[in-house]
Amino acid sequence: MGSAPSADFFQPLKADDPAVVGGYRLAAVLGAGGMGKVYLSYTPGGRPIAIKVIRPEFSEDPEFRRRFQQEVRAAERVQGLYTAPVIDSDTEGAQPWLATAYVPGPSLAHAVARHGALPVRSVLLLTVGVAEALHVIHGAGIVHRDLKPANVLLASDGPRVIDFGIARAADSTALTSTGVSVGTPAFMAPEQASAGTVTPATDVFALGQIAAFTAIGSSVFGDGPSHAVLYRIVHEDPDLSALPEELRPVVTRCLSRDPADRPTLTEIIELCNAASQDPLRQGEDWLPRAVAGSITERLRLPAPAPTPAPIPTPTEVSAPQSPAPAAPAAPGYAPTVAAAAAPTQTAPAPGAPGAVPPGYRTPPPYAQPSYAQPSYPQPQHPPYAQPAYAPGHRTPPPFHAQGFAPGPPAPPRPKRTGLIVIGAVAAAVIGLVVLGSLLPDGSAKGGGDKASGGGSASSGAAQKRPDPQPVSYQGIEVPQNHQLMFADNPPRPAEEPTGAGVLYGHGDLFYYRDTMFGDEKFGTANGKLVLLNNSEKGSLETCRAVTRFTEKIGLDQLTDGSQVCVLSKAGHITLATFRGRSGVKEETRFLTVDLTVWRNAEAAAKNQ
């Protein structure tokens, strides 16, 4: 691979590759992976972009499509300095695709395979850059779950993390039983490899492996079959014997088998700065010269493929059977004669081979020559100028089919009036019958009987439902970044199953904590909250009456015994009583709540 020419970075399109994706004309193939194929294209303004087209077997899975749509929406919120932003997407087409900014640089996997291990300073700058990228990604409620050297690109001003969260769309779908693996075994965390558990700490473990891989030039858990590598990740310690001393503190902590022992992203950046003799500043000299040369090679982009606009043949231009498609020809217009008699015509006569004029250039896609026929000024249907009315004609009755038969109106028929009257009476009778069938019984009978209370009052009373009985749950412990669903009995803490994160998920009640800044929220992604004051007694009536709605409450506003009304969009009303936090000094924290749930207390439509 070290001798691969730069042309290998841009593979030509093959017969089975599409020419256009979502209106973007493809220029070359950038690569292929387990999820799909990546192409180079350009925006209308000429900026290069990378378009990932999802494999057909994923596209045919409805659950994948649903999750892919959620992941793309979450990824669109990620706008960091060390990520490739999402430019465009289509999650509902025949083959879903995602377009991101093109990063002119090799992947970390390619750079290490071609040039070997990188110097310590480059490793430290790479690590802090990826840590910042992960902070932005996690802040959008996404866990990357497939962080590996192939998903870290080396740009001239620092690393770029790509493909964040997209692997989540394929997880737990029907495709996982067909041999399609989610995540790369050599860079999985122990909890991910053994139980499939994925948290932000999972990405921290992968970051530690990436830092070691960059400094050593190989995986710290060795090579070989996937099952052997996964076994070593879960049960054995990594081989750090070749790791430079400066990198040991950060790599060792990131590779802790227990997620709670791994450092936060802020701590990783602090450890890297402490290991560097000079302040860490990203710049154009952050990579060795040989690796930086790969960036220059990738700046020589192939030109976009020409637009395949059809060149009009002489038959298409001049044949009588092919005029402008949407408008009739003007009187006396003869395309064949006009084309043959044009004084500047230098091509052979119409119908002869090679009738395209010399120097003819294919017109742009939106300016085809056939659209410029001189017949446009001729309106096809002049408004309000029907020729069917003779002089002196009077406007026919409203139900007359005017304009359908040209010429003078037909003479009146003697029995037509009688038929119209009979039809009108029949229509009126039918209308009354239909109207009567739609009205409540009391209304149809002119007020109804006295026993039922009569009419609409009786109907309204019958529709009023009794309030549901409350169900109480005591001492529910909710870990950070977990949520509760009130429809569950009992409500159990869980992560957002779509991977969007509790802030942007579907939880009725969640506990969110930003591990970098320590920001903690008590909120809902499926309704609204009201924090009750000391004078308000928590009850169903109170929760229905209060209107100081919000979606998130900082934990600094809550004390032991604070009560919060939660009104979910599904119609459930819950009184949540805060009972404090635990594990305050640990990486993973919990809060405890008591819940009183009135299920289906309101119509779901009222809270949409």
N, C-alpha and C positions, 0 to 999 in steps of 0.2 A: 504493500500500500504506500510505502514511502516514495516509490517512483511514479506514483499515479500522476498523470498530467492534470493540469487545471481543468481541461475539458471534461474530465470525469465528474466534476462537480455539477455539471449541467448536462444531463442525459437527454438526447432527442426524444421527442414524443414518438410512441409506437402506434401501430395500427389499432390497438385496443384502448388507447388513451383518448379521452374526449378532446375535442378541439377548443370547446368553450365550456366554462363552468360559471353559471350564474351571471352571464353577460361578460365575463372576463376571458379574454383570449389567452390560452396557455402558450408559454414560450419554451418551457423545458421541464424535465423531471428533476426535482431536487432530492428525492429519496422515497423510501417506502418502509412501512413498519407494520406492526400487528394490527393497528387500528385502520390504516388506510395508506393512501399514496399522497405525496406532497409535490405540488407543481409551482413553478415560477410564473407569475403573471404581472400585469401592470394596471394601475388605476388609470382612469381617463386622463389624469394629469401627468402620467408618466412615472409615478412612484412604483418601485417594485414591491410586490407582496408575495407571500407564500400561502397557497391554498391547499388545505388538507381535505381530500375527498374520502369519505368513510367507505369502508369495504362493503360490498353488497350484502354479505351475510349478516352484518350488523344492521344495515338499513332495513332489512326485512323483519327485524324483531321489534314489536310495538313497545315493549318496555324500554329497550335501548333508546328508541326515538324520544320517548317521554323524558328520560333522564338526560339524554344529550341536549335537548332543548333547555332544560333547567341548568345544566352545566355551562352552556354557552352564555346564557343570560347572566349567570354569576361571573363568568370570565370577562364579560364586557365591563364589569365594574372594576377590574384590576387595571390600574393605570400607574405602574411604578417605573422607576428609572432603570430597573434591572429585569424587566419583563418585556416580552413582545406583545404589544396591545392588539386586541381583536379589532379588525377593520370592518368585516362584513361576515354574514353567515346566512345559511338557509337550512333550517332544521326540519322542514316539512316536504322538501322535494323528493324526487325519486331516489336520489343519492344525496344524503346530507353532506354539507361541506362547511368549512370554517376558514376564513381568511385572516391572516395576521401580518403585521409589518415584517418585511424581509430583513434579516440580520446578515450583513455581509461578513461572515466569519465562520470558521470551522467549528464543529462540535468539540467538546472536551474529549470525547472518545476518539475522534479522528486525530486531534492534535497530539494526544499521548501516544496513540498507535504509530503516528508518523515521526514524532520528534522525541518521544520518551518523556520521562518525568520532568515537571517544571520546577524552577527554583523556588525557594521558600517564600520570597516576597510575592511572587506571582500566586502561590497557593493561598497566602493570607489575604491578598486582595480578592481572589476568587471567592474565598469563604465568606468574607464580610459582604460582598456583593450578593451572593446567593442568599445569605441570611436576611438582607434587606428585602430581597424579592419575596422570600417566604413570609416576611411580616406583612407585606401588602396582600399576598395571596390568602393568608390565613385571616386577615382582616375582612376579606370579602366572603368569609364563611367557607372557604375551599381548603381541603387538604389535597396536596398534589398527588400523593400515594404512588407515583411512579417517577420520583426524582432519581436521575441517573446521569452519567456523563453524556449520553446521547441527547439528553434534554437540556443541556447547558451549552449555549453557544458563546463563543469568544469574540466579542466585538472589540473595536479599537479603543473604546472608552470603558470597558468593563464587561462582565459576563451578562448574559441574558437567559432567563429561565423560560422555557416554552412548554407547551402541552400540559399546563397546570389544570388538574381536575378532570381532564377529558377521560382518563382511564376509569373514573368513577361511573361513567355512563354504561360501561360494559360489565361492571361488577354485579354479581348476583342475578344476572339475566340468564336466559336459557342457553346462551352461548358459552357460559363457563363450563358446561358439561360436555362441550364438543372439542375440548383440547385447546381452546383459546385462553391463554393465561393473562391475568390482569396484574401488572406489576412485573418488574424484572427481578428474578430470584436473587442474583448476586448483590442487589442493593435494597432488599427488603429488610424491615425491622423484625426482631424475633416475634413480637406479638402479631405482626401482619402475616408472617410465615406460618405460625402455629395455629392461630385462632381467627385470622382475618380481621383482627381489631385494628382500626386506623384512627389515629388522632393527630393533632399537630406535632406531637412528639415523635411520631413515625417519620415525618420529614426531617426532623433533627437527626435521627439515626442515619438516614440516607445522606444527609449533609456531611456527617463525620466520615462516612465511607468515601464520599466524593473527594474530600480533602486529602484523605490518606491515599486514594487512588492517584490523585494528581501529583502527590509528592513522591510516591514509590514507583508508579507506573504499572501497578497491578492491583487486583483486589486483595484486601487483607483477610478474606475468608477463602482464598484459593480459587482454583478453577475446577472444572469437571462437570459431571451431570448435575442438573438442577436439584435433584433430591439430595445429593451429597452436599452441595453448597448450602441448601436450606437447613440441613441437619447441623452443620457447623455453626451457622448463624444462631440457631436456637440453643445449642448445647455447648459450644466451645468458645473460647476467647479468640479475638482477632490476633493475627500475627503482625505486631507493630515493631518488629526488630529492626526493620530498615527505615523506619519513620524518623525524620530529623527531630532533634531534641526540642526545637522551638515549637513544634506542632503537637507534641504529646499532650499537653494539658487540655487543649480544646478537643482533639480527636478522641482521647480516652473518655472524656465525659460524654461526648455525643454518642459513643458506642456503648454506653451503659445498657445492660440487658433490661433493667427496670426503667420504664418510661419516666417515672417520677424522679429518677436520679439524673436525668439529662438536663443540660442547661437550657435556659430560655434563649431566644434569639438575641436579646440585648446582652446577655452574658457572653454569648459566643463572640459578638463584636468586641466586647471589652477584653476577652481573652486573646483575641487576635491582635488587638492594638498593644496589649502588654507584651506579646511575643515579638513585636517588631521594634528594631532599633530606631527606625525613623517613622514619623507619622504616616499612616496609611492613606494615600490619596490616589484615586483612580486617575489615570492619564494614558497618553498614547504609548508610554514606555512600560506599561505594566506587564507586557508579555515579552518573552525572548524574541530576538529579531527573526529567527527562522519561523516561529509561529505567526508573527505579525505579517510575514510574507504571504501566508495563506489568506489573510484578509484581503491583501491587494489582488490576489488571483480571483477572489470571489467578487471583486468590484467590476471585473470585465464581464458584464452581464450579456447574455445573448439577446439579440433583438427580438421583439415580439413577432409572432407569426403574422404574415400579412392577412388582412381581412379577405376571405374568399368571396368577394362580390362577383356575381356572374357577369361576364362580358357579353353584352348583347350581340347576337349574331345578326347577319343581314336579314334573315327571315324574321327574327324577333322584332327588329326595328321597323322593317318595311312591309311585312306581309299584311294583307288586308284583314286577316282574321285575328290580329293581335293589336288592337287599338288600346288606348288607356283604359284600364279595367273599370273605373268607377264612374265615368262620364261619357255621354254620347258624343260622337263627333259633330263638329259644327257643320252646317250645310256646305257641301262642296269640298269638305276636307278629304284629301286623299293621301294617306301617308306614303304609299308607294310612289306616286308621282312626285311628291315633294322631296322624297329622299333621292330620287333619280335626277331631279332637275336642279338640285342645289348647285350653284355656280362654283362653290369652293370645294366640291367633292373631288378627292384625289384617289379614292379607292376604286376597285372594280365595280362594275354594275351590280345592283342588288341581286342576290341569289348566287353570285359567283364566289368561288373560294377566296378567302382572305379579304373579305369586304370591310374588315375593321380598319379605319384610317391609320396610316403610319404615325407612330408616336402616341397612339391612343393610350391613355392611362386609366386604370380601373378607378371608377369614381368611389368616393367614400360610401360606407354602408347606408347612410341616411340621405344620399343624394343620387339615387338611381336615375338614369336618363329617362326612363319610361314615365317618371312622375311629372315631367315638364311638358306634357302635351298641351296644345293651345285650346283644348276643349273645356278648361276649367271655368272660363267666364260664362259658359252656357249652363244655366241652372236646369237640373233634370226635372224638378217638380216645382214650377212657379207657384208660389203660395196664393191661394184665394183667386185663382184664375181658371177654374174648371170650364171647359168649353161646352158643358152639357146643357147650359141654360139658353133658351131662345130669347129673342127680344120680347120684353113685356112679361117675362116669366116671373111669377111671384114665389116667394120663399115657401117651400112645402112645409107641411106640419112637422113637428119635431121628430116623430118616429119614422119619417120617410127616409129611405135609403138614398139620400141625394148624392148625385155625382156618379152613380154606378151605371146609369143608362143614358148616354148622350141623346140629345134631340128633345123635342117638345114633350111635356108631361103627358102621360097616358090619360085618356078620358076617364072620368069618375065611374066607378062601378056602383050600381044601385044599392047593393046589400052590404057594402063594406062598412058603413057606419054601424049597422046592427052587430056585425061580428066584433068590431072593436069594443062596443059597449059590453057585449057578453063576456069577452076576454077580460075586460077591466073588472067586472063584477067577480068573475072566477078568481082572479088574482087577489082581490081584496079578501075574499072568503078564506083562501089558502093562507094569506098573511096573518089573519086573525087567529087561525088554528095554530100556526107555528108560534106566534107570540104567546098565546095562551099556554102552550106546552112548556115555554121557557120560564114563565112566571112561577113564583112559589104558589102553593095551593091556596093560601089565604088570599093572595092578590087575585088569582084567577076566579075566585068565588065572590069577589066584591067585598072583601074585608074579612072573610073567614069566619069560623064559628067562635063563639065567645070562650069556649073551654080552652082553646089553644092560645088565647091572647090576641090572635089575628095578625096577619100580614107580616111586615118586616120586623116588627118588634119580637114576634115569636121566633123568626129565623135567626135574629141576632142572639137571642138568649140560648138557642139550641147550639150555636157555634162556639160559645164560651166554654173553654175547658177548665177543669180544676187545676190548681197549681200542682206541679209534680212534687213528690216527697223528696226531701233532701237526703243525700247519702254522704256520710262523713268518713274521712280517711285521716289518720293521725300519724305524725312523725315521718313524712315522706322525705327521704334524703335525695336531693337533686345534685349530681356532680356538675362542675362547670362545663358549659357548652353542651348541656343536655336539656331535654324538653319533656313536657307532659302533654298527653292528649286526654281530655275529659271524657271522651266516649269510651275509653278503656276502663275496665272494672276489675281490679283497681288500676288507677293511673300509674304507669311504670316509667321511670326515667329512661330515655333513649336518645341516641344521637339522631340528627336529621337524616332520614333514610335516603334522601335524594342527593346528599352531598352538598346541598346549597348552604348548609350551616344554619344554626338556630336563628340567627338574625334575619335571614332571608328565607326561612323554611315555612313550615306549616304548623308549628307547635302552638297549642292553646296557652301554654305558659312555659317560659324558658329561663335558664340562668346562664348568662354569657359573661365570660371573663377574658379580657385581652391580656395574654401572658406577657406582652412586651411592656405595656404601659400600666397594667394593673387595673384597667377600667372594668367595673363590674355592673351588670345590668340585670334587672328583674323585669321581664317583658313578655309580650305576646306577638306572634307573627300571624295570628288568626283572629283578630278582634280588637278589643280596646280595654284599657285598664282605668280604674279610678282608685286613688289612694284615699281611704276614709280618714277623717280627722277624729279627734278624741270624742267629740260630741255626737258622732254618728255611730249608731249601733249596727253592726253588720247583720243584714238580713236580706231575704229575697226582695222585699219591698224597697229597701234602701238602695240595693244595687240597680233596681229598675228606675229609681228616681234620680240618682246622681248623674251629672252630665259633665264633670271635669275630666274629659277623656284624654288619655295619652296612650302610647304604645310601649314605652320603656320608663322604668323608674330606677334611679341609681340606688345601690345598696346603702349608700351613706344617708339616704332619706328614711331608712327603715330601722326600727328597733324591735326588740323582742315583744311580740304581741300586736305589731302593726297589721292592719287588715286592708286587703286590696280586693276590690270587686273586679272580676274578669268576665267580660261578655264576649263569648266566641261567636264567630260568624255562623257556626252550625246551630246556634240557638241555645247552647248550654250557658248557664250562669253559675259562677263559682265564687265563693268567698274564700280567699287564700289568706291564712294567718301566718305571718313570718315568725319563725322560731330561732333565728340566728344562724351563724356560720360555724363550720368546723374545718380543721386542717388549714388554718390561716397561713401557717408557715410552710405548707407543703406545696409542691408544684400543682397538684390536683386538689381543688377545694370543693366543699359541699355547702349547700344551704338546706335548712329543714323547714318544711311548711306543713300546716294542717289544712285540709281542704274540706269544704262543704259544697257539694255539687248538686244543682238542680238541673237535671238533664232535660233538654227540649222544653225549657221554660219559655222560650220565645220562638216565634216562627223564624226559620232560617233566613227568609227573604228580608226581614227587617234589619238585619245586620250586615247585609252584603254591601 
